[in-house]
Amino acid sequence: MKNRAFKFVILIGVVSFFADFVYEGARSVNGPYLAVLGASATLVGIIAGLGELLGYGLRLVSGPLSERTGEFWPITIFGYVVQMAAIPLLAWAPSWQIAGLLIVLERVGKAIRNPPRDVMLSHASKDIGLGFGFGLHEAMDQAGALIGPLVVAFILARHGTYRQAFAVLLIPAVLTLCFLVVARIFYPTPEDLEVKPRIGGADPLPRVFWIYMAGAALVAAGFADFSLVAFHFQKASIVPNLWIPIFYSVAMAASGLGSLVFGRMFDRAGIGILVPLTLISAVSPLLLFLGGFWLALVGVALWGLGMGVHESIIPAAVATMVPQQRRPSAYGIFTGVYGVFWFIGSVIIGRLYDVSLSALLTFAVAAQLVAIPIFIVVKRTNKA
């Protein structure tokens, strides 16, 4: 059973590799692309924040829906189709409004597919280690996120345009859907991969889950979206346009490596590992918005570590707190609230950028630091 579960994690990792190739390749230049089309920093922040709001908020629907219906695969596949269609269409966006709509639509696709996919991953990872399973998946995910921006940078280096880069991303988008179909054929019921039998009843979500969600929401609120970071790099002439997607690739490499290392540490040490990782993440805004080229490079690496934590350890921890049969709703509610606070934080950070960098940094750093004592409480309450 462990071997079969491990193969499922690898196969879904391949799907995520190509998916991240597509949407992280696009996200590495979304900010500059919107700027070229005439959007302001506030608009970039609103678009990025709205995307994250819907990208997480709609999981309040897709998570409980997958729990009620048990139709994990149809919901997952539909979400991937929406997401993989939106990015190549950016090549033909005539204005920042249409581009912004497609950027938001890509996040909607991710919202639809993530809760049921994460539940399937949790079933496969329970027996091989939740931290390891989610960390391995995230590492493969981030490998695609590393290569995608490099391909975009290569296209721009050859005097290509943003539109040409988005068009090329159609190829990995098609491969994503092909491997997704393969996974569906070979693993029609991933819930069978978990050895522990289901326990009947609709148990309420425990108090520690809600406390944990509050801490994660604060981290999300203080985490600057890369679209605004890239906008700042271009506007302040800190990083040449060609280097922006390369910087993003560095962030994704740090995210993938960190996911593997910290995933293993999570399996051994539990949720307490979030305390030092949140502290590291809180430092990144200072380097990103105050530093020159080299400090900004270090900043994106730390930002990438933070992103890896968001995508691997934070969701893995949810599975240790809730009953097995409540995981779909738990993931939907958790990530929905997470996205609402990411939206609020993105709008605030985008607005503060136009007003005062000092205020921006105070908000971004403080929001994440306040989450640390909450995680300490969770560590003492949850004995996972």
C-alpha positions in Angstrom: 0.0 0.0 0.0 2.8 2.4 0.8 4.4 1.8 -2.6 1.2 2.5 -4.4 0.5 5.6 -2.3 4.0 6.8 -3.0 3.5 6.3 -6.8 0.3 8.3 -6.6 2.1 11.2 -4.9 4.7 11.1 -7.7 2.1 11.1 -10.4 0.2 14.0 -9.0 3.6 15.7 -8.5 4.1 15.4 -12.3 0.7 17.0 -12.9 1.7 19.8 -10.6 5.1 20.1 -12.2 3.6 21.0 -15.6 0.8 23.0 -14.0 3.2 25.2 -12.1 5.4 25.4 -15.2 2.4 27.2 -16.8 1.0 29.4 -14.1 4.1 30.3 -12.2 5.8 31.1 -15.5 3.0 33.5 -16.1 2.9 34.9 -12.6 6.6 35.8 -12.8 5.7 38.5 -15.3 2.1 39.3 -14.5 3.0 42.4 -12.6 5.3 43.9 -15.4 2.7 42.8 -18.0 -0.1 44.6 -16.3 2.2 47.7 -15.9 2.9 47.6 -19.7 -0.8 47.5 -20.3 -1.3 50.6 -18.1 -2.2 49.3 -14.6 -1.0 51.1 -11.5 0.5 49.5 -8.3 -2.9 49.8 -6.6 -4.6 48.0 -9.5 -1.9 45.3 -9.5 -2.4 44.8 -5.8 -6.2 44.6 -6.2 -6.0 42.2 -9.2 -3.5 39.9 -7.3 -5.5 40.2 -4.1 -8.8 39.5 -5.9 -7.3 36.5 -7.6 -6.1 35.1 -4.2 -9.5 35.9 -2.6 -11.3 33.9 -5.2 -8.5 31.4 -5.5 -8.9 30.6 -1.8 -12.4 31.8 -1.0 -14.1 29.6 -3.6 -12.6 26.6 -1.8 -15.4 27.2 0.8 -17.6 25.8 -2.0 -15.4 23.2 -3.7 -14.2 21.6 -0.4 -17.7 21.0 1.1 -19.0 20.1 -2.3 -16.4 17.3 -2.7 -17.2 16.1 0.8 -20.9 15.9 0.1 -20.6 14.3 -3.3 -17.4 12.3 -2.9 -16.7 13.3 -6.5 -13.0 14.3 -6.0 -11.8 13.6 -9.5 -14.5 15.5 -11.6 -14.1 18.6 -9.5 -10.3 18.4 -9.7 -10.3 17.9 -13.4 -12.7 20.8 -14.1 -10.5 23.1 -12.0 -7.4 22.2 -13.9 -9.1 22.7 -17.3 -10.2 26.2 -16.3 -6.8 27.1 -14.9 -4.8 25.7 -17.9 -7.0 27.5 -20.4 -6.7 31.0 -18.8 -2.9 31.4 -19.0 -2.4 30.9 -22.8 -5.3 33.3 -23.4 -3.2 36.1 -21.9 -1.3 36.2 -25.1 -4.3 37.8 -26.8 -5.5 40.1 -23.9 -6.1 43.5 -25.5 -6.1 45.5 -22.2 -5.2 45.3 -18.5 -8.8 44.7 -17.7 -9.0 41.6 -19.8 -5.6 40.4 -18.6 -6.7 41.0 -15.0 -9.8 39.0 -15.6 -7.8 36.0 -17.0 -5.3 36.3 -14.1 -8.2 36.1 -11.7 -9.8 33.2 -13.7 -6.6 31.2 -13.3 -6.9 31.5 -9.6 -10.5 30.5 -9.7 -9.5 27.3 -11.5 -7.0 26.6 -8.7 -9.7 27.2 -6.1 -11.9 24.6 -7.7 -9.3 21.8 -7.9 -7.1 22.3 -4.8 -9.3 21.1 -1.9 -10.3 17.7 -3.5 -6.7 17.2 -4.8 -5.3 18.0 -1.4 -7.7 15.5 0.2 -6.6 12.8 -2.3 -3.0 13.7 -1.4 -3.7 13.4 2.3 -5.1 9.9 1.8 -1.9 8.9 0.0 0.4 10.7 2.4 -1.1 9.6 5.7 0.8 6.3 5.6 4.1 7.6 4.2 4.2 10.8 6.3 2.1 13.9 5.8 5.0 16.2 5.8 7.0 14.0 3.4 4.1 13.5 1.1 3.0 17.1 0.9 6.7 18.2 0.8 7.6 15.8 -2.0 4.6 17.0 -4.0 5.5 20.6 -3.3 9.1 20.0 -4.4 8.0 18.6 -7.7 5.4 21.4 -8.0 8.1 24.0 -7.4 10.5 22.3 -9.9 7.9 23.3 -12.5 7.7 26.7 -10.9 11.5 27.0 -11.3 11.6 26.0 -15.0 8.5 28.0 -16.1 9.9 31.5 -15.3 13.3 30.5 -16.8 11.6 29.6 -20.1 9.8 33.0 -20.0 13.1 34.7 -19.3 14.7 32.9 -22.2 11.9 34.0 -24.5 12.3 37.6 -23.3 16.1 37.4 -23.7 15.6 36.3 -27.3 13.7 39.6 -27.8 10.4 37.9 -27.5 7.3 39.5 -26.0 5.2 38.8 -23.0 2.5 37.7 -25.4 4.7 35.1 -27.1 5.8 33.8 -23.7 2.1 33.2 -22.7 1.4 31.5 -26.0 4.4 29.0 -25.5 2.9 28.1 -22.1 0.1 26.3 -24.0 2.4 23.3 -24.5 2.9 22.4 -20.8 -0.8 23.3 -20.2 -1.8 20.4 -22.5 0.7 18.1 -20.9 -0.8 18.9 -17.5 -4.2 17.7 -18.6 -2.8 14.6 -20.2 -1.1 13.4 -17.1 -4.1 14.3 -15.0 -6.2 11.9 -17.1 -3.5 9.2 -16.6 -3.8 9.7 -12.8 -7.5 9.4 -13.0 -7.3 6.2 -14.9 -4.8 4.4 -12.7 -6.1 5.8 -9.3 -9.9 6.1 -9.6 -10.4 6.0 -5.8 -7.4 7.5 -4.0 -9.2 7.4 -0.7 -8.6 3.7 -0.6 -4.8 4.4 -0.2 -5.3 5.3 3.4 -4.9 2.3 5.6 -6.9 3.7 8.5 -10.6 3.0 7.9 -13.1 5.8 7.9 -15.0 6.5 11.1 -18.7 7.3 10.6 -20.4 10.5 11.7 -20.0 14.2 11.0 -17.8 15.2 13.9 -17.4 19.0 14.4 -14.1 20.6 13.5 -12.0 20.9 16.7 -11.1 24.1 18.5 -7.4 23.8 17.6 -8.3 23.9 13.9 -9.9 27.3 14.3 -7.0 28.7 16.4 -4.6 27.4 13.8 -6.7 29.0 11.0 -6.4 32.4 12.7 -2.6 32.2 12.8 -2.4 31.1 9.2 -4.8 34.0 8.1 -2.4 36.5 9.7 0.6 35.0 7.8 -1.4 35.3 4.6 -2.4 38.9 5.2 1.3 39.9 5.6 2.6 38.0 2.7 3.2 40.2 -0.3 2.2 38.8 -3.7 5.0 38.5 -6.2 3.1 40.5 -8.8 3.6 43.6 -6.5 7.2 42.6 -5.8 7.9 42.4 -9.5 6.1 45.7 -10.1 8.4 47.3 -7.4 11.5 45.8 -9.1 10.5 47.3 -12.4 9.4 50.7 -11.1 12.4 51.2 -8.8 14.8 49.8 -11.5 16.2 47.4 -8.9 16.1 44.4 -11.1 16.2 44.5 -14.9 13.0 43.2 -16.6 14.9 40.1 -18.0 16.0 39.2 -14.5 12.6 39.3 -12.8 11.5 35.9 -14.0 14.9 34.5 -13.0 14.5 35.9 -9.5 11.1 34.2 -9.4 12.8 30.9 -10.4 15.2 31.4 -7.5 12.2 31.8 -5.2 10.6 28.6 -6.6 13.9 26.7 -6.2 14.1 27.8 -2.5 10.4 26.8 -2.1 10.9 23.3 -3.5 14.0 22.6 -1.5 12.6 24.0 1.7 9.4 21.9 1.2 11.4 18.7 1.2 13.6 19.6 4.1 10.9 21.2 6.3 8.4 18.5 5.4 10.6 15.9 6.9 11.1 18.1 9.9 7.4 18.5 10.3 6.9 14.8 10.5 9.5 14.6 13.3 8.9 17.9 15.2 5.3 18.7 14.4 3.7 22.1 13.9 6.3 23.9 16.0 8.5 24.1 12.9 6.2 26.9 11.7 7.5 29.2 14.4 11.1 29.7 13.0 9.8 29.5 9.4 7.3 32.3 10.0 10.0 34.4 11.5 12.2 33.8 8.4 9.2 34.7 6.1 8.6 38.0 8.0 12.1 39.2 7.2 11.7 38.9 3.4 9.6 42.1 2.9 12.5 44.2 4.3 14.9 42.8 1.8 12.5 42.9 -1.1 11.4 46.5 -0.8 14.5 48.2 0.8 17.4 46.3 -0.7 19.3 46.6 -3.9 19.9 43.8 -6.5 21.7 41.4 -4.2 19.6 41.9 -1.1 16.5 41.6 -3.2 17.9 38.3 -4.5 18.2 37.0 -0.9 14.8 38.4 -0.2 13.1 36.4 -3.0 14.8 33.3 -1.7 13.3 33.8 1.7 10.0 34.7 0.1 10.2 31.4 -1.7 10.8 29.5 1.5 7.7 31.2 2.9 5.7 30.2 -0.2 6.9 26.6 0.2 5.6 26.6 3.8 2.2 28.0 2.6 1.8 25.3 0.0 3.1 22.2 1.9 3.4 22.4 5.7 0.4 24.6 6.4 -2.0 22.3 4.5 -0.3 19.1 5.8 -0.9 20.3 9.4 -4.7 20.6 8.8 -4.9 16.8 8.2 -3.4 16.2 11.7 -6.2 18.2 13.4 -9.4 17.0 11.9 -11.3 13.7 11.5 -10.6 12.0 8.2 -14.2 12.3 6.9 -14.1 16.1 7.6 -11.0 16.8 5.6 -12.7 18.1 2.4 -14.7 20.7 4.4 -11.7 21.5 6.6 -9.5 22.2 3.6 -12.2 24.2 1.9 -12.9 26.4 5.0 -9.3 26.8 6.0 -8.0 27.8 2.6 -11.2 29.9 2.0 -10.5 32.1 5.1 -6.8 32.1 4.2 -7.6 33.6 0.8 -9.9 36.3 2.3 -7.1 37.5 4.5 -4.6 37.2 1.6 -6.9 39.5 -0.4 -7.3 42.0 2.4 -3.6 42.0 2.9 -2.8 42.3 -0.8 -5.1 45.3 -1.2 -3.6 47.0 1.9 0.0 46.3 0.8 -0.7 47.5 -2.7 -2.3 50.7 -1.4 0.4 51.3 1.2 3.0 50.9 -1.6 1.6 54.0 -3.3 1.6 55.9 0.0 4.6 54.8 2.2 7.1 51.9 2.1 7.6 52.2 5.8 3.9 51.7 6.5 3.9 48.8 4.0 6.8 47.1 5.8 5.3 47.7 9.3 2.1 46.0 8.3 3.7 43.1 6.4 6.2 42.2 9.1 3.8 42.8 12.1 1.0 40.6 10.6 3.3 37.6 10.3 5.0 38.1 13.7 1.7 38.2 15.5 0.9 34.7 14.1 3.9 33.2 15.9 2.4 33.1 19.5 -0.7 31.6 17.9 1.3 28.8 16.4 2.9 28.2 19.8 -0.5 27.8 21.3 -1.5 25.4 18.6 1.7 23.4 19.2 0.9 23.0 22.8 -2.8 22.1 22.1 -2.3 19.8 19.1 -0.1 16.7 19.9 0.3 15.6 16.3 
